[in-house]
Amino acid sequence: MSSSVFSRRTRSRGLASHLAMALALASGGIAAGVAVPAPAFAQDAENSRAFGQAAQSAVDLVNALKDRTDLAPLQQQYDNATTEEARQQATQQLLGMVSAERQALDALKGSIETEGDRNLYGQLVYLVGVAARAPAVLAEGLGQQLDSGLVAAEEKQRYAWDAGRFFFGAGDYANASKYLDTVLELSPHDGTAIGVKAEAMANMGQSAEGLAFLRSRLQQARAAGQTAPEDVYRRGILIAQNEQNLQQMVAVSTDLAEAHPSPQNWTLAMDVLRQASRYPDPELLDLYRLMQHSNSFGSENDIKEYIELADKSGLPGEVLLVLDGTASNPLRSNGDQYYADFRQLAEDKAAADRRDLPAAKSDAEAADASAQTAASTADAFLSYGDSATAEALYRSALAKDGGDRDRLMTRLGIALLDQGKVQEAKDMLSQVGGAREPLARLWLIYAGQQQPSA
């Protein structure tokens, strides 16, 4: 095609037609199941005469890529690679083999005058990126097309997503964030885009802002009925972990348990809280109780620690509840003499304990009983599964001075939940603050996932 085809302001239809065969290169994808979109030419875009004249040799070079059989072995090597290192090696060799095309495009870039020029330049760059299996080159090509404003409206989100993820893979986090913003303008609740943008922000030294962005946008998405995939939440946990931000690790892992309440995610949330909080025994006991309720012990050691902590806290009835409740748990080594020994010990203690409960209840109900007396007696009844009596005594303790209100409200919430009084439990747990607030939030989420009794 001669340069005389171009007037001072001419359409890009001619060049677009000339490139049609080369576009077939873009139909198959470049890596690990990642599909590469074929560019859509802006039929009404204008190209400047200078650009049209300069573009001819680049168009011919790019169009010839479809016949470059010497590229095929490395392209196949890239497509079949199972490691990032192998893909990078193939890409580096391919980039060397298309160096003439890249140099021609580098020279052409300075001739861009119109947005039509920019759009067509981006398409040429993109096609070289496909041939070279080079995400960074693909990203540049897609970005140029998007920046021209000539990408069809129905394709814009797809182009922006591919530009964002390719720039991210190339380590250009500023541009990744820029094009992911375009995705989110068009699809505000796209969880995957939210997660990648948050990580891009973290990689630019904005971890706190990235985590705040991620949590806020994921909450907005859930409110709109669009829950992001689990891996997006896990991406946030890793960002917080890399920054050693224990508070945010707890917050995001709790968000994960709320959005995707599987036993595995409950286990993760509680393990993160346990490691981050370094809770003393009373709080740790309530955390193990939640493990029991949600069937999310992470290991046999969790079960044993719960048994030992209940025993240490003077709650033989709870030791028996744990032993009975985990009898069929596959984590347990039921032939272990450990469980038989603790059962015998707990049964002996519980026999005497039960005899004393009526008198302890009377003492706790006395008008002059202290908050501590009422609370400790409530703890005993809760450990034996008598949640109604425990509820009454926790309420009594809360009405007195001198009690640990956050602990009392947590355990009153548990007693209410055990009776199926879900809304009352949620109302109580929502009032817990201080160091127990993250623990109470987990209980509150668990309560929200239960059905109230009829």
C-alpha positions as CSV (number, residue, x, y, z in Angstrom):
1,M,0.0,0.0,0.0
2,S,1.6,3.3,-1.0
3,S,1.7,6.4,1.2
4,S,-0.5,8.2,-1.4
5,V,-3.5,6.4,0.1
6,F,-3.4,8.9,2.9
7,S,-4.7,12.5,2.7
8,R,-3.8,15.1,5.4
9,R,-6.7,13.6,7.4
10,T,-7.6,10.1,6.3
11,R,-9.5,7.2,7.7
12,S,-7.8,4.2,9.3
13,R,-10.0,1.7,7.4
14,G,-7.2,1.0,4.9
15,L,-4.6,0.1,7.4
16,A,-7.1,-1.8,9.5
17,S,-8.0,-3.9,6.5
18,H,-4.3,-4.6,5.8
19,L,-3.9,-5.8,9.3
20,A,-6.9,-8.1,9.3
21,M,-4.9,-11.3,8.7
22,A,-2.4,-10.4,11.4
23,L,-5.2,-10.2,13.9
24,A,-5.6,-14.0,13.7
25,L,-2.5,-14.1,15.9
26,A,-4.5,-12.7,18.8
27,S,-7.2,-15.4,18.8
28,G,-5.5,-18.1,20.8
29,G,-4.2,-16.6,24.1
30,I,-0.7,-16.2,25.3
31,A,-0.2,-18.1,28.6
32,A,-1.6,-20.4,31.1
33,G,-5.2,-20.2,30.0
34,V,-5.1,-16.4,29.7
35,A,-7.1,-15.3,26.7
36,V,-6.0,-12.3,24.7
37,P,-8.7,-10.2,23.1
38,A,-8.5,-9.3,19.5
39,P,-8.5,-5.5,19.0
40,A,-11.5,-3.8,17.5
41,F,-10.6,-1.2,14.9
42,A,-12.3,2.2,15.2
43,Q,-13.7,2.5,11.7
44,D,-14.3,6.3,11.9
45,A,-10.9,7.2,13.4
46,E,-8.7,9.6,11.4
47,N,-4.9,9.2,10.9
48,S,-2.6,12.0,10.1
49,R,-0.6,12.0,6.9
50,A,2.7,11.9,8.6
51,F,1.7,8.9,10.7
52,G,0.2,7.1,7.7
53,Q,3.4,7.5,5.8
54,A,5.6,6.4,8.7
55,A,3.3,3.5,9.6
56,Q,3.6,1.7,6.2
57,S,6.8,-0.2,6.9
58,A,5.7,-1.1,10.5
59,V,2.4,-2.4,9.1
60,D,4.2,-4.6,6.6
61,L,6.5,-6.0,9.3
62,V,3.7,-6.7,11.7
63,N,1.5,-8.2,9.0
64,A,4.4,-10.6,8.1
65,L,4.4,-12.0,11.7
66,K,1.7,-14.4,10.7
67,D,4.1,-16.1,8.3
68,R,7.0,-16.3,10.8
69,T,7.3,-20.1,11.3
70,D,10.5,-19.6,13.2
71,L,8.5,-18.1,16.1
72,A,6.2,-21.1,16.5
73,P,8.5,-23.4,18.6
74,L,9.1,-20.7,21.2
75,Q,5.5,-19.7,21.2
76,Q,4.5,-23.2,21.8
77,Q,7.2,-23.5,24.5
78,Y,5.7,-20.5,26.2
79,D,2.1,-21.7,25.9
80,N,3.0,-25.1,27.4
81,A,5.2,-23.8,30.2
82,T,4.3,-24.7,33.7
83,T,6.6,-22.2,35.5
84,E,7.0,-18.4,35.3
85,E,10.7,-18.8,34.8
86,A,10.1,-20.9,31.7
87,R,7.6,-18.4,30.3
88,Q,10.0,-15.5,30.9
89,Q,12.8,-17.4,29.1
90,A,10.6,-18.0,26.1
91,T,9.4,-14.4,26.0
92,Q,13.0,-13.0,26.2
93,Q,14.0,-15.1,23.2
94,L,10.9,-14.1,21.2
95,L,11.4,-10.4,21.9
96,G,14.9,-10.8,20.4
97,M,13.4,-12.4,17.3
98,V,10.9,-9.5,16.8
99,S,13.4,-6.7,17.5
100,A,13.0,-5.2,14.0
101,E,9.2,-4.9,14.5
102,R,9.8,-3.3,18.0
103,Q,12.3,-0.8,16.6
104,A,10.0,0.1,13.8
105,L,7.2,0.8,16.3
106,D,9.5,2.7,18.6
107,A,10.3,5.0,15.7
108,L,6.6,5.3,14.7
109,K,5.5,6.4,18.2
110,G,7.0,9.9,17.6
111,S,4.7,10.4,14.6
112,I,1.5,10.1,16.6
113,E,-0.6,13.3,16.1
114,T,-4.2,12.1,16.4
115,E,-6.1,9.7,18.6
116,G,-6.7,7.6,15.5
117,D,-2.9,7.4,15.2
118,R,-2.6,6.4,18.8
119,N,-5.3,3.7,18.4
120,L,-3.7,2.2,15.4
121,Y,-0.2,2.4,17.0
122,G,-1.6,0.6,20.0
123,Q,-3.0,-2.2,17.8
124,L,0.4,-2.7,16.1
125,V,2.1,-2.8,19.5
126,Y,-0.4,-5.3,20.8
127,L,0.1,-7.7,17.9
128,V,3.8,-7.7,18.4
129,G,3.1,-8.5,22.1
130,V,1.0,-11.4,21.0
131,A,3.7,-12.7,18.7
132,A,6.4,-12.3,21.5
133,R,4.1,-13.6,24.3
134,A,5.2,-10.4,26.1
135,P,2.7,-9.1,28.7
136,A,4.4,-5.8,29.1
137,V,4.2,-5.2,25.3
138,L,0.6,-6.3,25.3
139,A,-0.2,-3.9,28.2
140,E,1.4,-1.0,26.3
141,G,-0.7,-1.8,23.2
142,L,-3.9,-2.0,25.1
143,G,-3.2,1.1,27.1
144,Q,-2.5,3.1,24.0
145,Q,-5.8,2.0,22.5
146,L,-7.7,2.9,25.7
147,D,-6.0,6.2,25.9
148,S,-7.1,7.1,22.4
149,G,-10.7,6.9,23.5
150,L,-11.6,4.9,20.4
151,V,-12.1,1.5,21.9
152,A,-15.7,0.4,21.4
153,A,-17.8,0.9,24.6
154,E,-18.7,-2.8,24.8
155,E,-15.0,-3.7,24.7
156,K,-13.7,-1.1,27.1
157,Q,-14.0,-3.1,30.3
158,R,-12.3,-6.1,28.8
159,Y,-9.5,-4.1,27.4
160,A,-9.0,-2.2,30.7
161,W,-8.9,-5.4,32.7
162,D,-6.3,-7.0,30.4
163,A,-4.2,-3.8,30.4
164,G,-4.4,-3.7,34.2
165,R,-3.4,-7.3,34.8
166,F,-0.6,-7.2,32.1
167,F,0.8,-4.0,33.6
168,F,0.6,-5.6,37.0
169,G,2.5,-8.7,35.8
170,A,5.1,-6.5,34.2
171,G,5.6,-4.7,37.5
172,D,4.2,-1.3,36.3
173,Y,1.8,-0.9,39.2
174,A,1.0,2.8,38.5
175,N,-0.4,1.9,35.1
176,A,-2.0,-1.3,36.5
177,S,-3.9,0.8,39.0
178,K,-4.9,3.4,36.3
179,Y,-6.5,0.8,34.1
180,L,-8.1,-1.1,36.9
181,D,-9.8,2.2,37.9
182,T,-11.3,2.1,34.4
183,V,-12.6,-1.4,35.1
184,L,-14.1,-0.3,38.4
185,E,-15.7,2.7,36.9
186,L,-17.6,0.4,34.6
187,S,-18.1,-2.5,37.1
188,P,-17.7,-1.0,40.6
189,H,-18.1,-4.4,42.4
190,D,-15.7,-6.5,40.3
191,G,-14.0,-8.3,43.2
192,T,-11.0,-9.5,41.2
193,A,-10.2,-6.0,40.0
194,I,-10.6,-4.7,43.5
195,G,-8.1,-7.3,44.8
196,V,-5.5,-6.6,42.1
197,K,-5.7,-2.9,42.5
198,A,-5.3,-3.2,46.3
199,E,-2.1,-5.3,45.7
200,A,-0.9,-2.8,43.1
201,M,-1.3,0.0,45.7
202,A,0.6,-2.1,48.2
203,N,3.4,-2.6,45.8
204,M,3.7,1.1,45.4
205,G,4.1,1.6,49.1
206,Q,0.5,2.3,49.9
207,S,-0.4,-0.8,51.8
208,A,-2.6,0.9,54.4
209,E,-4.5,2.7,51.7
210,G,-4.8,-0.5,49.6
211,L,-6.2,-2.5,52.5
212,A,-8.7,0.3,53.3
213,F,-9.7,0.4,49.7
214,L,-10.1,-3.4,49.5
215,R,-12.2,-3.8,52.6
216,S,-14.4,-0.8,51.8
217,R,-15.1,-1.9,48.2
218,L,-15.6,-5.5,49.1
219,Q,-18.1,-4.5,51.8
220,Q,-19.9,-2.3,49.2
221,A,-20.0,-5.2,46.8
222,R,-21.5,-7.5,49.4
223,A,-24.1,-4.9,50.2
224,A,-25.0,-4.9,46.5
225,G,-25.3,-8.7,46.5
226,Q,-22.0,-9.4,44.8
227,T,-19.6,-11.3,47.0
228,A,-16.0,-11.4,45.7
229,P,-14.2,-14.8,45.3
230,E,-12.3,-16.1,48.3
231,D,-8.9,-15.5,46.7
232,V,-9.6,-11.7,46.7
233,Y,-9.9,-11.8,50.5
234,R,-6.8,-14.0,50.8
235,R,-4.9,-11.4,48.7
236,G,-5.8,-8.8,51.3
237,I,-4.6,-11.1,54.1
238,L,-1.3,-11.5,52.3
239,I,-0.9,-7.8,51.9
240,A,-1.4,-7.3,55.6
241,Q,0.9,-10.2,56.4
242,N,3.7,-8.7,54.3
243,E,3.3,-5.5,56.2
244,Q,3.2,-7.3,59.5
245,N,-0.1,-5.5,60.1
246,L,-1.8,-8.0,62.5
247,Q,-4.8,-5.8,63.1
248,Q,-5.6,-5.8,59.3
249,M,-4.9,-9.5,59.1
250,V,-7.5,-10.1,61.7
251,A,-10.0,-7.8,60.0
252,V,-9.7,-9.2,56.5
253,S,-9.6,-12.9,57.7
254,T,-12.8,-12.1,59.6
255,D,-14.3,-10.6,56.5
256,L,-13.4,-13.8,54.7
257,A,-15.2,-15.9,57.3
258,E,-18.3,-13.7,56.9
259,A,-18.3,-13.7,53.1
260,H,-17.4,-17.4,52.7
261,P,-18.3,-19.3,55.9
262,S,-16.6,-22.6,55.3
263,P,-14.9,-24.5,58.2
264,Q,-11.5,-23.8,56.5
265,N,-12.1,-20.0,56.5
266,W,-13.4,-20.1,60.1
267,T,-10.3,-21.9,61.1
268,L,-8.1,-19.3,59.3
269,A,-9.9,-16.4,60.9
270,M,-9.6,-17.8,64.4
271,D,-6.0,-18.9,64.0
272,V,-5.1,-15.4,62.8
273,L,-6.9,-13.8,65.7
274,R,-5.3,-16.2,68.2
275,Q,-1.8,-15.5,66.8
276,A,-2.3,-11.8,66.6
277,S,-4.1,-11.2,69.9
278,R,-2.1,-13.3,72.3
279,Y,-5.2,-13.5,74.4
280,P,-5.2,-14.5,78.1
281,D,-7.1,-17.6,79.2
282,P,-10.6,-16.1,79.5
283,E,-10.6,-14.7,76.0
284,L,-8.9,-17.8,74.6
285,L,-11.5,-20.0,76.2
286,D,-14.3,-18.1,74.3
287,L,-12.3,-18.4,71.1
288,Y,-12.1,-22.2,71.5
289,R,-15.8,-22.3,72.3
290,L,-16.4,-20.7,68.9
291,M,-14.2,-23.3,67.3
292,Q,-16.4,-25.9,68.8
293,H,-19.6,-24.2,67.7
294,S,-18.4,-23.6,64.2
295,N,-16.8,-27.1,63.8
296,S,-13.6,-25.4,62.8
297,F,-10.8,-26.9,64.9
298,G,-7.6,-26.6,62.7
299,S,-5.8,-29.5,64.3
300,E,-6.0,-32.1,67.1
301,N,-3.8,-29.8,69.1
302,D,-6.6,-27.2,69.1
303,I,-9.0,-29.8,70.6
304,K,-6.4,-30.7,73.3
305,E,-5.7,-27.1,74.2
306,Y,-9.4,-26.4,74.6
307,I,-9.7,-29.5,76.9
308,E,-6.7,-28.4,79.0
309,L,-7.9,-24.8,79.2
310,A,-11.4,-25.8,80.3
311,D,-9.9,-28.1,82.9
312,K,-7.5,-25.3,84.1
313,S,-10.5,-22.9,84.3
314,G,-12.3,-25.3,86.7
315,L,-14.9,-26.3,84.2
316,P,-15.1,-30.1,84.2
317,G,-18.5,-30.0,82.6
318,E,-17.1,-28.2,79.6
319,V,-14.3,-30.8,79.4
320,L,-17.0,-33.4,79.0
321,L,-18.8,-31.3,76.5
322,V,-15.7,-31.0,74.4
323,L,-14.9,-34.7,74.6
324,D,-18.4,-35.6,73.6
325,G,-18.7,-33.0,70.9
326,T,-15.4,-34.0,69.2
327,A,-15.8,-37.8,69.6
328,S,-16.4,-38.2,65.9
329,N,-14.0,-35.5,64.7
330,P,-11.5,-37.0,62.3
331,L,-8.8,-34.9,63.8
332,R,-8.9,-36.9,67.0
333,S,-6.7,-39.9,67.6
334,N,-9.4,-41.7,69.6
335,G,-7.2,-44.5,70.6
336,D,-5.1,-42.0,72.5
337,Q,-5.1,-42.6,76.3
338,Y,-5.1,-38.8,76.6
339,Y,-8.8,-38.6,76.1
340,A,-9.7,-41.4,78.4
341,D,-7.6,-39.9,81.2
342,F,-9.2,-36.5,80.8
343,R,-12.7,-38.1,80.7
344,Q,-12.1,-39.9,84.0
345,L,-10.6,-36.8,85.6
346,A,-13.5,-34.6,84.4
347,E,-16.2,-37.1,85.5
348,D,-14.8,-37.3,89.0
349,K,-14.6,-33.5,89.3
350,A,-18.1,-33.0,87.7
351,A,-19.8,-35.3,90.1
352,A,-18.7,-33.2,93.1
353,D,-19.3,-30.0,91.1
354,R,-22.9,-30.8,90.2
355,R,-23.7,-31.4,93.9
356,D,-22.5,-27.9,94.7
357,L,-24.4,-26.1,91.9
358,P,-27.7,-25.6,93.6
359,A,-26.1,-23.9,96.6
360,A,-23.8,-21.9,94.3
361,K,-26.9,-20.7,92.4
362,S,-28.7,-19.6,95.5
363,D,-25.6,-17.6,96.6
364,A,-25.3,-16.0,93.2
365,E,-28.9,-15.0,93.2
366,A,-28.7,-13.3,96.6
367,A,-29.2,-9.5,96.5
368,D,-25.8,-8.9,98.1
369,A,-23.9,-11.3,95.7
370,S,-21.0,-9.7,93.9
371,A,-20.8,-9.4,90.1
372,Q,-17.9,-11.9,90.3
373,T,-19.9,-14.5,92.2
374,A,-22.8,-14.2,89.7
375,A,-20.4,-14.4,86.8
376,S,-18.4,-17.4,88.0
377,T,-21.6,-19.3,88.8
378,A,-23.0,-18.4,85.3
379,D,-19.7,-19.8,83.8
380,A,-20.3,-23.1,85.6
381,F,-23.9,-23.4,84.4
382,L,-22.8,-22.5,80.8
383,S,-20.2,-25.2,80.9
384,Y,-22.8,-27.8,81.7
385,G,-25.0,-26.6,78.9
386,D,-27.6,-24.9,81.1
387,S,-27.7,-21.8,79.0
388,A,-31.0,-20.5,80.5
389,T,-29.7,-20.4,84.0
390,A,-26.4,-18.9,82.8
391,E,-28.3,-16.2,80.9
392,A,-30.1,-15.1,84.1
393,L,-26.9,-15.0,86.1
394,Y,-24.9,-13.1,83.5
395,R,-27.7,-10.5,83.4
396,S,-27.5,-10.3,87.1
397,A,-23.8,-9.8,87.0
398,L,-24.1,-7.1,84.4
399,A,-26.5,-5.2,86.6
400,K,-23.9,-5.0,89.4
401,D,-20.7,-3.0,89.7
402,G,-17.3,-4.5,89.5
403,G,-17.7,-7.0,86.7
404,D,-15.8,-7.3,83.4
405,R,-18.6,-6.0,81.2
406,D,-17.0,-7.1,77.9
407,R,-16.5,-10.6,79.1
408,L,-20.0,-10.8,80.6
409,M,-21.6,-9.5,77.4
410,T,-19.6,-12.0,75.3
411,R,-20.7,-14.9,77.4
412,L,-24.3,-13.7,77.7
413,G,-24.3,-13.6,73.9
414,I,-23.0,-17.2,73.8
415,A,-25.7,-18.3,76.3
416,L,-28.4,-16.5,74.2
417,L,-27.1,-18.1,71.0
418,D,-27.1,-21.5,72.6
419,Q,-30.9,-21.1,73.2
420,G,-31.6,-20.0,69.7
421,K,-32.1,-16.4,70.7
422,V,-30.2,-15.2,67.7
423,Q,-31.2,-11.5,67.5
424,E,-30.8,-11.0,71.3
425,A,-27.3,-12.6,71.0
426,K,-26.4,-10.3,68.1
427,D,-27.6,-7.2,70.0
428,M,-25.5,-8.2,73.0
429,L,-22.4,-9.1,71.1
430,S,-22.5,-5.9,69.1
431,Q,-21.9,-4.0,72.3
432,V,-18.6,-5.7,73.2
433,G,-15.5,-3.5,72.9
434,G,-11.9,-3.3,73.9
435,A,-9.6,-6.2,73.3
436,R,-12.5,-8.5,73.0
437,E,-14.1,-6.6,70.1
438,P,-12.5,-8.7,67.3
439,L,-13.5,-11.9,69.1
440,A,-17.1,-10.6,69.6
441,R,-17.2,-9.7,65.9
442,L,-16.5,-13.3,65.0
443,W,-19.2,-14.5,67.4
444,L,-21.5,-11.9,65.9
445,I,-20.8,-13.1,62.4
446,Y,-21.4,-16.7,63.5
447,A,-24.7,-15.7,65.1
448,G,-25.8,-14.0,61.9
449,Q,-25.2,-17.3,60.1
450,Q,-27.6,-19.2,62.4
451,Q,-31.3,-19.7,62.2
452,P,-33.3,-18.5,65.2
453,S,-35.3,-21.1,67.0
454,A,-39.0,-21.2,66.3
